[in-house]
Amino acid sequence: MELDDQLALLMQGTEYGDEILKASMTRELRERLALAAAEERPLRVYCGYDPTTSDLHLGHTITMRKLRQFQDLGHEVTFLIGSYTALVGDPSDKNKARPILTQEQVAHNSRTYAQQAFRILDPQRTRIRYNGEWLAEMSLLDMIRLGQHFTIQQFLARENFAKRLEAGEPVFLHETFYALMQGYDAVAMQTDVQVGGTDQLFNIIVAGRKLQEALGQRPLVGVITGILPGTDGVLRMSKSTGNTISINTTPDDMYGKIMSLPDAAMAIYFQLLSRYTPAQVAVVERGLADGTRHPRDTKMELAREIVSIFYGDPAAAAAEANFQRVFQRGDLPAEMPIIEFSDAPLLVDFLAQHHLASSKGDARRLMAQNGVRLDGQPVSDAARRLDFDEAVIQVGKRRYVRARRAAAA
């Protein structure tokens, strides 16, 4: 791939909030790519992921997709698990301090991160590291020496800190440590390029570059990706707002949730999640704008592409066929899980026990909103019991199970 094409691919979907900064990072990335080619060495590229939860969603995978692009161009990629930064908690996108996790919680959440990441990254070409390797060795004096390169004013000028101060909300001292710790990650790994979302702009562009320069390294290039909206098409994808698409879900569920996106969100999903080149994305956007592309067909193309990334082409084709059968023709799925029950349990208990609802309260809420059906009929009575031998239970638009009374012993 020519240098200009590489640059266009790697800068696709990036956002800096400042055109001068974007132009500067684009120029520096071009220089790094040219130098790496001349020296016949790969660039050292990384992105860090704090294991604050055990599940990753599509919003997390935007930076992984960017890492994969660097991998495919032959560069060295490190998937950094923030085993130590997670203990502090990143305040970048929060209007209040994060709860401080224990080492046990962090270790538990870390176990599945690499496995989930390998749905996008090439496991043979990915280095997995933990920032506790170097941060655990730092002394108080080391942290003080890092801190001398920054002013309190720099931290208080950050948008989320400024808003909290204006609202009378506390900003805790330990929250300022996070940027120092993440900045030192770049120093410890002698990073050429760091990838991160727009919420990481300060940590990457200010803290990481400044510490590298202060400690005698060439400042890294920050590749700052846009933030993915959730299934509502407006708010950022987040577990706290309930608008996520988990990468550990089923192909059918992922396909269906993508099909539920507002049409206006399609362009950014193509930009941030697909394997399409900038030229291919431009064709899609022009077609939607001039009406030569039907939004429904384009959304099906998007759903196929994203499901294929995580589960392969056959699973994507099967998910599409199932979606057409169930939602476009109104049929029941050809296959659905069979769950057996005994006695006559409450429906809300059944839904919560088998993870068809996140809790009994969630089950009652779904029922009150006509989101639960038995053999096609909505059930709103929270006291309803499973007093039948067999029935199809539908939860929401996409989840079906066949509930069957267990045979007597």
C-alpha positions in Angstrom: 0.0 0.0 0.0 1.3 3.4 -0.9 2.2 5.8 1.9 -0.7 8.1 1.1 -3.1 5.2 1.2 -1.7 3.9 4.5 -2.1 7.4 6.0 -5.7 7.7 4.8 -6.6 4.3 6.3 -4.9 4.9 9.6 -6.4 8.4 10.0 -9.9 7.3 9.0 -12.4 7.9 11.7 -10.1 10.0 13.8 -11.2 13.1 15.7 -9.2 15.7 17.6 -11.6 18.6 18.1 -9.0 20.8 16.5 -8.0 20.9 12.9 -4.5 22.2 13.6 -3.8 19.4 16.0 -5.1 16.8 13.5 -2.9 18.2 10.8 0.1 18.1 13.1 -0.6 14.4 14.1 -1.2 13.5 10.4 2.1 15.1 9.4 4.0 13.3 12.3 2.4 10.0 11.4 3.5 10.4 7.8 7.1 11.1 9.0 7.1 8.0 11.3 5.7 5.7 8.6 8.3 7.0 6.1 11.1 6.6 8.6 10.0 3.1 9.6 10.0 2.1 5.9 13.5 3.6 5.4 14.9 1.8 8.5 13.0 -1.4 7.7 11.6 -1.6 11.2 8.0 -1.7 12.5 6.5 1.1 14.5 5.7 0.3 18.1 2.0 0.9 18.5 -0.2 0.3 21.6 -3.6 0.9 23.1 -4.4 0.4 26.8 -7.6 -1.2 28.1 -8.5 -0.9 31.8 -10.4 -4.1 33.0 -13.1 -2.2 34.8 -15.7 -4.7 33.6 -15.5 -8.3 32.4 -17.3 -7.8 29.0 -16.3 -5.7 26.0 -18.7 -4.1 23.6 -18.5 -2.8 20.1 -17.4 0.7 21.4 -14.3 -0.9 22.8 -13.4 -2.5 19.5 -12.9 0.8 17.6 -9.4 1.2 18.8 -8.8 -2.6 18.3 -9.8 -2.2 14.7 -7.2 0.6 14.4 -4.6 -1.6 16.0 -5.5 -4.3 13.5 -4.9 -1.9 10.6 -1.4 -1.2 12.0 -0.8 -4.9 12.3 -1.9 -5.5 8.7 0.6 -2.9 7.6 3.4 -4.9 9.4 3.8 -2.9 12.6 4.3 -4.1 16.2 1.1 -4.0 18.3 0.8 -4.2 22.0 -2.6 -4.8 23.7 -1.9 -3.3 27.1 -4.1 -4.3 30.0 -4.2 -1.6 32.6 -3.8 -3.8 35.6 -2.5 -0.9 37.6 -4.3 2.1 36.1 -7.6 0.3 36.7 -6.9 0.5 40.4 -7.0 4.3 40.2 -9.8 4.6 37.6 -9.8 6.8 34.5 -11.7 10.0 35.1 -11.6 11.1 31.5 -15.2 10.6 30.5 -16.8 10.7 33.9 -18.7 13.4 35.8 -17.7 11.9 39.1 -14.9 9.8 40.5 -14.8 6.1 39.5 -15.1 3.6 42.3 -11.7 2.2 43.1 -11.4 -1.5 42.2 -9.6 -4.1 44.2 -6.7 -6.1 42.7 -9.0 -9.2 42.8 -11.7 -7.5 40.8 -9.1 -6.3 38.2 -7.6 -9.8 37.9 -11.0 -11.3 37.4 -12.0 -8.8 34.7 -8.6 -9.2 33.0 -9.0 -12.9 32.3 -11.2 -12.6 29.3 -9.9 -9.4 27.8 -7.2 -10.9 25.5 -9.5 -13.7 24.4 -12.2 -11.1 23.4 -9.6 -8.9 21.7 -8.4 -11.7 19.5 -11.7 -11.7 17.7 -10.2 -8.6 15.9 -6.4 -8.7 16.6 -4.1 -11.4 15.1 -3.1 -13.4 18.2 0.2 -14.4 16.5 1.2 -10.8 16.0 -0.1 -9.3 19.3 1.9 -8.6 22.4 -0.1 -8.8 25.6 1.3 -6.7 28.5 0.2 -5.5 31.9 1.2 -2.0 33.1 1.7 -3.4 36.6 5.1 -4.6 35.2 6.6 -1.2 35.6 4.1 0.9 37.6 4.2 -1.5 40.5 8.0 -0.8 40.7 7.6 2.9 41.0 8.3 4.7 44.3 6.6 7.8 45.7 9.7 9.7 44.6 9.3 8.5 41.1 5.7 9.7 41.0 6.8 13.1 42.4 9.4 13.4 39.6 6.7 12.6 37.0 4.4 15.2 38.5 6.9 18.0 38.3 6.4 18.2 34.6 2.7 19.3 35.0 0.8 22.1 36.6 -2.4 21.8 38.6 -3.9 24.3 36.1 -3.4 21.8 33.2 -5.5 19.3 35.0 -8.2 21.7 36.2 -8.6 23.0 32.6 -9.8 19.5 31.5 -13.4 19.7 30.5 -14.7 17.0 32.9 -12.8 18.4 35.8 -13.9 21.9 35.0 -17.5 20.9 34.8 -17.3 19.1 38.2 -15.7 22.1 39.8 -18.3 24.4 38.4 -21.1 22.1 39.7 -19.5 21.9 43.1 -18.6 18.3 42.7 -15.3 17.1 44.2 -12.2 16.3 42.1 -10.0 13.9 44.1 -6.2 14.2 44.1 -5.7 10.6 43.1 -7.6 11.2 39.9 -4.7 13.3 38.6 -2.4 10.4 39.0 -4.1 8.5 36.2 -2.7 10.7 33.4 0.8 10.4 34.9 0.5 6.6 35.0 -0.8 6.3 31.5 1.8 8.7 30.2 4.5 6.6 31.8 3.2 3.5 30.0 4.3 5.2 26.7 7.7 5.9 28.2 8.1 2.3 29.5 7.3 0.8 26.1 9.1 3.5 24.1 6.0 4.0 22.1 5.9 5.4 18.5 2.1 5.6 18.2 -0.7 5.4 20.8 -4.3 4.8 19.8 -7.2 5.9 22.0 -10.6 7.5 21.9 -11.4 11.2 22.1 -11.8 10.9 25.9 -8.1 10.0 26.0 -6.9 13.2 24.3 -5.3 14.7 27.4 -3.7 11.5 28.6 -2.2 10.8 25.1 -1.4 14.2 23.6 -0.5 16.1 26.8 0.7 13.5 29.3 2.2 10.8 27.1 4.0 13.1 24.7 5.2 15.5 27.4 6.7 12.7 29.6 8.4 11.1 26.6 10.0 14.3 25.6 11.0 15.2 29.2 12.7 11.7 29.6 14.6 11.9 26.3 12.3 10.1 23.9 10.7 11.3 20.7 7.1 12.2 21.5 4.6 9.6 20.3 1.9 10.2 17.6 -1.6 10.1 19.0 -4.2 8.4 16.7 -7.4 9.6 18.3 -10.5 7.7 17.2 -14.1 8.9 17.4 -16.6 7.6 19.9 -19.2 5.1 18.9 -22.8 6.0 19.6 -24.9 3.2 21.1 -28.0 1.5 19.7 -30.0 4.7 20.3 -27.7 6.5 17.8 -27.1 9.4 20.2 -25.4 8.6 23.5 -22.0 7.0 23.5 -22.1 3.2 23.8 -22.0 2.4 27.5 -23.2 -0.3 29.9 -24.5 2.4 32.2 -26.9 3.6 29.5 -27.9 0.1 28.4 -27.3 0.9 24.7 -24.5 -1.6 24.1 -23.8 -4.4 21.7 -21.6 -7.0 23.4 -18.9 -8.8 21.4 -19.7 -11.9 23.5 -23.3 -12.0 22.3 -24.7 -14.3 19.6 -24.5 -13.6 15.8 -28.3 -13.3 15.7 -28.5 -10.8 18.5 -25.6 -8.7 17.1 -27.2 -8.6 13.6 -30.6 -7.7 15.0 -29.3 -4.9 17.2 -27.4 -3.4 14.3 -30.5 -3.5 12.3 -32.3 -1.5 15.0 -29.9 1.4 14.7 -31.2 4.8 13.5 -30.3 5.4 9.8 -28.3 8.4 10.8 -25.8 6.3 12.8 -24.9 4.1 9.8 -22.1 6.3 8.4 -20.1 6.4 11.7 -20.5 2.6 12.2 -19.1 2.1 8.7 -16.2 4.5 9.5 -15.3 3.1 12.9 -16.2 -0.6 12.9 -16.0 -1.9 9.3 -13.1 -3.2 7.3 -14.0 -0.8 4.5 -11.4 1.5 3.1 -11.9 5.3 3.2 -12.9 5.2 -0.5 -15.5 2.4 0.1 -17.0 4.3 3.0 -17.2 7.4 0.8 -19.2 5.4 -1.8 -21.6 4.3 0.9 -22.1 7.8 2.3 -22.7 9.3 -1.2 -25.2 6.6 -2.0 -27.2 7.3 1.2 -27.0 11.0 0.6 -28.2 11.0 -3.0 -30.8 8.2 -2.6 -29.1 5.6 -4.8 -28.7 3.3 -1.8 -31.7 2.1 0.2 -31.1 2.6 3.9 -32.5 -0.9 4.8 -30.3 -2.7 2.3 -27.3 -0.6 3.4 -28.0 -1.4 7.1 -28.1 -5.1 6.2 -24.8 -4.7 4.5 -23.4 -3.1 7.6 -24.8 -5.8 9.9 -23.3 -8.6 7.7 -20.0 -6.9 7.7 -19.8 -6.4 11.5 -21.1 -9.9 12.4 -18.6 -11.4 9.8 -15.7 -9.7 11.6 -16.6 -11.4 14.9 -18.1 -14.7 13.7 -17.2 -15.2 10.1 -19.1 -15.1 6.8 -21.2 -18.3 7.3 -22.5 -17.1 10.7 -23.3 -13.6 9.3 -25.2 -15.2 6.4 -27.2 -17.4 8.8 -27.9 -14.4 11.1 -29.2 -12.4 8.1 -31.4 -15.3 7.0 -32.8 -15.7 10.5 -33.5 -11.9 10.7 -35.4 -12.0 7.4 -37.4 -15.0 8.5 -38.3 -13.7 12.0 -38.6 -9.9 11.5 -39.4 -9.4 7.8 -41.8 -12.3 7.4 -42.9 -12.7 11.0 -41.9 -16.4 11.3 -40.5 -18.0 14.4 -36.7 -18.8 14.4 -35.9 -22.2 12.8 -34.0 -23.1 16.0 -34.2 -21.8 19.5 -32.9 -22.9 22.9 -35.0 -25.3 24.9 -35.2 -24.7 28.6 -36.9 -27.2 30.9 -38.7 -26.3 34.1 -40.4 -28.2 36.9 -43.4 -27.4 39.0 -44.9 -24.0 38.0 -42.3 -21.2 38.6 -43.2 -17.6 38.3 -42.4 -16.2 34.9 -40.3 -13.4 36.4 -38.2 -15.9 38.3 -37.7 -18.0 35.1 -36.6 -15.0 33.0 -34.1 -13.9 35.6 -32.7 -17.4 36.4 -32.0 -18.1 32.7 -30.6 -14.6 31.9 -33.5 -13.6 29.7 -33.7 -10.6 31.9 -30.9 -9.1 34.0 -33.0 -9.3 37.2 -36.5 -10.0 38.5 -37.1 -6.2 38.5 -36.0 -6.0 34.9 -38.3 -8.9 34.0 -41.2 -7.1 35.6 -40.3 -3.9 33.7 -40.2 -5.8 30.4 -43.6 -7.4 31.1 -45.1 -4.0 32.0 -43.9 -2.7 28.6 -45.4 -5.7 26.7 -41.9 -6.9 26.0 -42.6 -10.5 27.0 -44.8 -12.8 25.0 -46.0 -16.4 25.5 -46.9 -18.0 22.1 -47.2 -14.6 20.6 -49.4 -13.1 23.3 -48.1 -10.3 25.6 -47.9 -11.1 29.3 -48.1 -8.2 31.7 -49.1 -10.0 34.9 -46.0 -10.3 37.2 -47.8 -13.1 39.1 -48.0 -15.3 35.9 -46.7 -18.8 36.4 -45.4 -21.3 33.9 -48.5 -23.5 34.2 -48.3 -25.1 30.7 -46.4 -28.1 29.3 -44.7 -26.1 26.4 -44.7 -22.6 25.0 -42.4 -20.2 23.1 -41.3 -17.3 25.2 -40.2 -14.1 23.4 -38.3 -11.4 25.2 -37.9 -8.1 23.4 -37.7 -8.3 19.6 -34.9 -10.8 19.2 -34.8 -13.4 22.0 -36.8 -16.6 21.8 -36.7 -19.8 23.9 -38.9 -22.8 24.0 -39.9 -23.5 27.6 -40.8 -27.1 28.3 -42.0 -28.9 31.4 -39.4 -31.5 32.4 -40.6 -35.1 32.3 -41.5 -36.7 35.6 -38.7 -38.7 37.2 
